[in-house]
Amino acid sequence: MEELIATVPEKDIASYLREAMVCYGAAAYRGCIVLTHIALFEGLRQKLLALAPVNTVAKAVSAVIEPLAASQKVFELPLIHQMKGAGIITQLEADILEQLNKQRNKAAHPSGHFVTAEEARFVFSEAIQKFLSQPIRQTSVAVSGIIAKIAGPNFFPSAMMPDLNAVTLQETQTLDPAGMPQLVVKLVEVLEGTDPVASRNAGLFLLSLASRRNPSTCATLVKGFLDPKAANNVHAQNISMLITADPSLLLTLSPATRMRVEALLLKNANDVGIGVPFTELRNPAHVLASAISVLGEAFLIANYRLFVDWVMGKVPYSPEFVRALKTSPTLLKSLTEQFLERASHSQWDTSNPFAAALPALDSALAEVLSDEDAFRMVAAVVRGADWNGFGPMELANGKFASMPAVKAKALAFVTANPTAAQTAIASFGLSFVLPSFMANYF
């Protein structure tokens, strides 16, 4: 009982409970139940009064109850009914409160009811564990509290995902899971509002919720945001970022929503391009990479082919994107062939930018390419140098020193299969025999 009292944060309520515990120790079980009852309903009143200044629902309930309490009238049942009607407690919680109230009435009035130690312990523990040790966990109060603060410019002091998650975890700590749909609906309303700060914060809040990758939250985001709002182009970037945060959002979409979401992914892709840093969740290559890591390439190709083709057609020079395709043989083959084409291209405005990107891609390419494809990459760059592209020429003349990982894999291929290496050289239109090629570039 002492341990239970320690879980109650309000000191005056804990004082009532200590008196109840003293009664229990003296075998005054009726007194224990009556004092616990006082602590329980006084505690609920205090929780509502603390919320009333910032929450209209709690304020409305308090406005009904406080006059009753001030005039020493019975307020317990009205309090239960008001809290249940306002959505502050569930039907089950209301039933428990009514049962505890009945047990107090039987114990405190001439009823012929004999109170046992077990009954006193039950009332004591239920009151504390279910109510007094807990913040008000419900829908409208917690949701209203979040929405009331979300326009604050310092609501999210940082836009880093760990920091966003820390804020949203604290804000939803007292939110019953049943309140998540209402929260999402309210956040979307703010997102579409005219206050730019509140709209930004609502978008970040939704993004943090998605990053939890919780199946029930995912379903709520689909029902509360994607389904009703995917018809509006204005949400292209927000929805794309949500999918990066939780690709499983794509799994349960209806056919109509799926088509709309793909259109939004393409709109965001065209608006953003691939020039923004890959780390940004709106980067279309990041969207695709994240989705592949969770859903696999077969799902994306089958259901979002237009978006996949758009990203692959842009050939992102990103190590993170290259690594994301490691277990995606179809897309990796496509990207590899496009890389080889660009490396060996006769047009300098194609081969030079790719050659400039290659050193940064070296480690990632070495992770995903076979030894043969690593050698083909080297041969493709040599072919680009033959066209006098200054970027490929710099790599080739430096004997690929800035690409040590790919070079090592290429050398392993030559050692293991010199005949295939000679064939690869010839496939790029190079006239080298293998010994001469190795002497020049290795």
Helices and strands as residue ranges (DSSP letters): H 2-5, H 11-25, H 29-51, G 52-54, H 56-70, H 76-85, H 91-108, H 117-127, I 128-132, H 140-149, H 161-171, G 177-179, H 180-191, H 196-211, H 215-221, I 222-226, H 227-229, G 233-235, H 236-245, G 247-250, H 255-272, H 284-295, H 297-303, H 305-314, H 319-324, H 329-343, H 348-368, H 371-386, H 390-397, H 404-416, H 418-427, H 434-441
